[in-house]
Amino acid sequence: MNPLKTSPRALALGALFAALVTGATMLSIPVPGFRLYFNLGEGILYTVALLFGPRYGAVAGGLGAALGDILLGYPQWAPFSLVIKGLEGFVVGFLARRAPRWIALAAGALVMMGGYTSAAATLYGPAAAPLEALTDLTQTGIGAALAWILVPFLEKHLRKSR
């Protein structure tokens, strides 16, 4: 699809998915000490990427998570989220078309964990990395479980509506 000829429907879906990721990201639990937080945006990002592919996964993940960071008062994380979550959504959506779902989710989790662990070490020093990695492992695991439940249900209903 030519990005210069994006349909109004595609644009609206991208905005809706980004807003869903933002909302789920805002359902967060702060992690004391390093201005980190755990959130539920991963599950929505994975669901969008698995159902609608890499383009929507990248837009929803990158824009949705970056906006969530800004709205939650973590603007220093927004540029990292834009890139890391965008790449994560792209990877999951891309691999979902070519490999088993669990491989797509695992690859996305590795992108997210590697990116955010490196970002935490950059922002707060190496002492933040282990806590970030543990938080990310939990977040990606819960997000993958949520997507694993939602995707079959939504696939069934999306097929009926077409």
C-alpha positions as CSV (number, residue, x, y, z in Angstrom):
1,M,0.0,0.0,0.0
2,N,1.3,3.4,-1.0
3,P,1.7,5.5,2.2
4,L,0.8,8.6,0.3
5,K,-2.5,7.1,-0.7
6,T,-3.7,6.0,2.7
7,S,-7.4,5.7,2.8
8,P,-9.5,7.5,5.4
9,R,-10.5,4.1,6.8
10,A,-6.9,3.1,7.3
11,L,-6.0,6.4,8.9
12,A,-9.0,6.2,11.2
13,L,-8.1,2.6,12.2
14,G,-4.5,3.6,12.9
15,A,-5.6,6.5,15.1
16,L,-8.1,4.2,16.9
17,F,-5.4,1.6,17.5
18,A,-2.9,4.2,18.7
19,A,-5.6,5.5,21.1
20,L,-6.3,2.0,22.4
21,V,-2.6,1.5,23.1
22,T,-2.4,4.9,24.8
23,G,-5.4,4.1,27.0
24,A,-4.0,0.7,28.0
25,T,-0.6,2.2,28.7
26,M,-2.2,4.7,31.0
27,L,-3.5,1.7,33.1
28,S,-0.1,1.7,34.8
29,I,1.7,0.9,38.0
30,P,4.7,3.0,38.9
31,V,7.9,1.2,39.8
32,P,9.7,3.2,42.5
33,G,13.2,4.4,42.3
34,F,13.9,5.0,38.6
35,R,10.7,6.6,37.2
36,L,9.8,3.3,35.5
37,Y,6.2,1.9,35.2
38,F,4.4,-1.3,34.3
39,N,1.4,-1.0,32.0
40,L,-1.1,-3.0,29.9
41,G,-0.4,-1.4,26.6
42,E,1.6,-4.5,25.4
43,G,-1.5,-6.6,25.2
44,I,-3.2,-4.2,22.9
45,L,-0.1,-3.6,20.8
46,Y,0.3,-7.4,20.3
47,T,-3.4,-7.8,19.5
48,V,-3.3,-5.1,16.9
49,A,-0.1,-6.3,15.3
50,L,-1.3,-10.0,15.2
51,L,-4.6,-9.1,13.7
52,F,-3.8,-6.2,11.3
53,G,-0.1,-6.6,10.5
54,P,3.1,-4.7,10.8
55,R,2.0,-1.3,9.6
56,Y,-0.8,-1.0,12.2
57,G,1.4,-2.6,14.8
58,A,4.1,-0.1,14.3
59,V,1.8,3.0,14.3
60,A,-0.3,1.8,17.3
61,G,2.8,0.7,19.2
62,G,5.0,3.7,18.6
63,L,2.5,6.6,18.7
64,G,0.3,5.0,21.3
65,A,3.1,4.3,23.8
66,A,4.9,7.6,23.2
67,L,1.6,9.5,23.8
68,G,1.0,7.4,27.0
69,D,4.5,8.3,28.3
70,I,3.8,12.0,27.8
71,L,0.4,11.9,29.4
72,L,1.6,9.9,32.4
73,G,4.4,12.4,33.0
74,Y,7.3,10.4,31.6
75,P,8.2,12.6,28.6
76,Q,11.9,11.5,28.7
77,W,10.7,8.0,27.6
78,A,8.5,9.2,24.7
79,P,11.3,9.2,22.0
80,F,12.5,5.8,23.1
81,S,8.9,4.4,23.1
82,L,8.2,5.8,19.7
83,V,11.1,3.8,18.2
84,I,11.1,0.7,20.5
85,K,7.3,0.1,20.5
86,G,7.0,1.0,16.8
87,L,9.7,-1.6,16.0
88,E,8.1,-4.1,18.3
89,G,4.7,-3.7,16.7
90,F,6.3,-4.0,13.2
91,V,8.2,-7.1,14.2
92,V,5.2,-8.9,15.7
93,G,3.0,-8.0,12.8
94,F,5.6,-9.0,10.2
95,L,6.4,-12.3,11.8
96,A,2.8,-13.2,12.5
97,R,2.3,-13.6,8.7
98,R,5.4,-15.9,8.4
99,A,5.8,-17.8,11.6
100,P,3.8,-19.3,14.5
101,R,2.2,-16.7,16.7
102,W,4.4,-17.5,19.7
103,I,7.5,-16.8,17.7
104,A,6.2,-13.4,16.6
105,L,5.3,-12.6,20.3
106,A,8.7,-13.8,21.5
107,A,10.6,-11.7,18.9
108,G,8.5,-8.6,19.8
109,A,9.2,-9.2,23.5
110,L,13.0,-9.4,22.8
111,V,12.8,-6.1,20.9
112,M,11.0,-4.4,23.7
113,M,13.1,-5.8,26.5
114,G,16.4,-5.1,24.7
115,G,15.3,-1.6,23.8
116,Y,13.9,-0.5,27.1
117,T,16.7,-2.1,29.2
118,S,19.2,-0.2,27.1
119,A,17.2,3.0,27.4
120,A,16.9,2.7,31.2
121,A,20.7,2.2,31.5
122,T,21.2,5.3,29.3
123,L,18.7,7.4,31.3
124,Y,19.4,6.3,34.8
125,G,22.7,4.3,34.7
126,P,23.4,0.6,34.7
127,A,21.8,0.0,38.1
128,A,18.3,0.6,36.4
129,A,18.8,-2.1,33.8
130,P,18.0,-5.3,35.9
131,L,14.8,-3.7,37.3
132,E,13.8,-2.6,33.8
133,A,14.4,-6.0,32.4
134,L,12.4,-7.7,35.1
135,T,9.5,-5.2,34.6
136,D,9.6,-5.7,30.8
137,L,9.6,-9.5,31.1
138,T,6.5,-9.4,33.3
139,Q,4.9,-6.8,31.0
140,T,5.5,-8.7,27.8
141,G,4.4,-12.0,29.4
142,I,1.1,-10.5,30.6
143,G,0.7,-8.7,27.2
144,A,1.3,-11.9,25.3
145,A,-1.2,-13.8,27.4
146,L,-3.8,-11.1,26.9
147,A,-3.3,-11.1,23.1
148,W,-3.3,-14.9,23.1
149,I,-6.8,-14.8,24.6
150,L,-8.1,-11.8,22.6
151,V,-6.9,-12.6,19.1
152,P,-8.9,-15.9,18.5
153,F,-12.1,-14.2,19.8
154,L,-11.6,-11.1,17.7
155,E,-10.6,-13.1,14.6
156,K,-13.9,-15.0,14.8
157,H,-15.9,-11.8,15.1
158,L,-14.0,-10.0,12.5
159,R,-14.6,-12.8,10.0
160,K,-18.4,-12.6,10.7
161,S,-18.4,-8.8,10.1
162,R,-16.7,-9.0,6.7
